[in-house]
Amino acid sequence: MAMSDKDDMPGLEVFFDAARRHGAEPSVALLARIDEDAQAVQALARRPAPHPTRRSTLSTRLYRLLGGWPAVTGLATAAMAGVWLGISLPEGILDGAGESAYLIDVAPELAFDLAGGEF
């Protein structure tokens, strides 16, 4: 038997007809409560957002200005690479494919001798 057969439950048709005649409309009290809630939400939306009371530090402002942690991490990596290239010996960098590099000492009197002796 199919569920759409009207002979299955003959007593329910009376209730379905009554429900079709009586339209479902909200009560006046429900509409009044909905209107009060809507007015309260609109009043909250009209208020300005609270201002932060804590001032940001210079490092926080710089962090935000640079673009957050990805940019700061990139800058830190570039700075460390610069320090490493500045400290490392120039022979390893300049002497790439067996070519000899010439370093010219412009001011030999300003040389710093780590060994402290005459060579």
C-alpha positions as CSV (number, residue, x, y, z in Angstrom):
1,M,0.0,0.0,0.0
2,A,1.2,3.5,-0.8
3,M,1.3,6.2,1.8
4,S,-0.8,8.5,-0.4
5,D,-3.9,6.3,-0.2
6,K,-6.7,8.1,1.5
7,D,-8.3,4.9,2.9
8,D,-5.4,4.2,5.2
9,M,-6.4,6.8,7.9
10,P,-9.9,8.1,7.3
11,G,-10.2,9.9,10.7
12,L,-7.2,12.2,10.1
13,E,-8.8,14.0,7.1
14,V,-11.0,16.0,9.4
15,F,-8.0,17.4,11.3
16,F,-6.2,18.2,8.0
17,D,-9.2,20.1,6.8
18,A,-9.4,22.1,10.0
19,A,-5.7,23.0,9.8
20,R,-6.1,24.2,6.2
21,R,-9.1,26.5,7.2
22,H,-7.2,28.0,10.2
23,G,-4.3,30.1,9.0
24,A,-1.2,30.0,11.2
25,E,-0.6,33.6,12.3
26,P,1.7,34.7,15.1
27,S,0.1,36.2,18.2
28,V,0.3,39.9,19.0
29,A,2.4,39.3,22.0
30,L,4.9,37.3,20.0
31,L,5.2,40.1,17.4
32,A,5.7,42.7,20.2
33,R,8.5,40.6,21.8
34,I,10.2,40.3,18.3
35,D,9.9,44.0,17.8
36,E,11.4,44.7,21.2
37,D,14.4,42.4,20.5
38,A,14.9,44.1,17.1
39,Q,14.9,47.5,18.7
40,A,17.5,46.4,21.3
41,V,19.8,44.9,18.7
42,Q,19.6,48.1,16.5
43,A,20.4,50.3,19.6
44,L,23.5,48.1,20.2
45,A,24.6,48.4,16.6
46,R,24.4,52.2,16.6
47,R,26.8,52.5,19.5
48,P,30.4,53.2,18.5
49,A,32.9,50.5,19.2
50,P,34.9,50.9,22.4
51,H,38.4,52.4,22.0
52,P,41.3,50.3,23.2
53,T,42.6,51.8,26.4
54,R,46.1,50.3,26.1
55,R,48.5,52.1,23.8
56,S,50.6,50.0,21.5
57,T,54.3,50.1,21.9
58,L,56.8,51.1,19.2
59,S,57.7,47.5,18.5
60,T,54.1,46.5,18.1
61,R,53.4,49.3,15.7
62,L,56.5,48.4,13.7
63,Y,55.5,44.8,13.6
64,R,52.1,45.7,12.2
65,L,53.6,48.2,9.8
66,L,56.0,45.6,8.3
67,G,53.1,43.2,7.8
68,G,53.1,40.7,10.6
69,W,55.2,37.6,11.3
70,P,55.8,36.5,7.7
71,A,57.5,39.8,6.8
72,V,59.4,40.0,10.1
73,T,60.6,36.4,9.7
74,G,61.9,37.2,6.2
75,L,63.7,40.3,7.4
76,A,65.3,38.4,10.2
77,T,66.5,35.7,7.8
78,A,67.9,38.3,5.4
79,A,69.7,40.1,8.3
80,M,71.2,36.8,9.5
81,A,72.4,36.0,6.0
82,G,73.9,39.5,5.8
83,V,75.8,39.0,9.1
84,W,77.0,35.6,7.9
85,L,78.3,36.9,4.6
86,G,79.9,39.9,6.4
87,I,81.7,37.7,8.9
88,S,82.8,34.9,6.6
89,L,86.1,35.0,4.7
90,P,86.0,36.7,1.3
91,E,88.2,34.0,-0.3
92,G,85.4,31.4,-0.1
93,I,83.0,33.8,-1.7
94,L,85.2,35.4,-4.3
95,D,87.1,32.3,-5.4
96,G,84.3,30.5,-7.2
97,A,85.6,28.5,-10.2
98,G,89.3,28.4,-9.6
99,E,89.8,32.0,-10.6
100,S,92.1,34.0,-8.3
101,A,90.7,37.1,-6.8
102,Y,92.8,40.0,-5.9
103,L,92.2,41.9,-2.7
104,I,93.7,45.4,-2.6
105,D,94.6,46.8,0.8
106,V,94.0,50.5,0.5
107,A,95.2,51.5,4.0
108,P,97.7,48.9,5.3
109,E,98.7,51.0,8.3
110,L,95.1,50.5,9.7
111,A,95.5,46.7,9.6
112,F,94.5,44.8,12.7
113,D,97.0,42.0,13.5
114,L,95.4,39.2,15.6
115,A,98.7,37.3,16.1
116,G,100.5,40.4,17.4
117,G,103.9,39.6,15.8
118,E,105.9,40.6,12.8
119,F,105.4,38.3,9.8
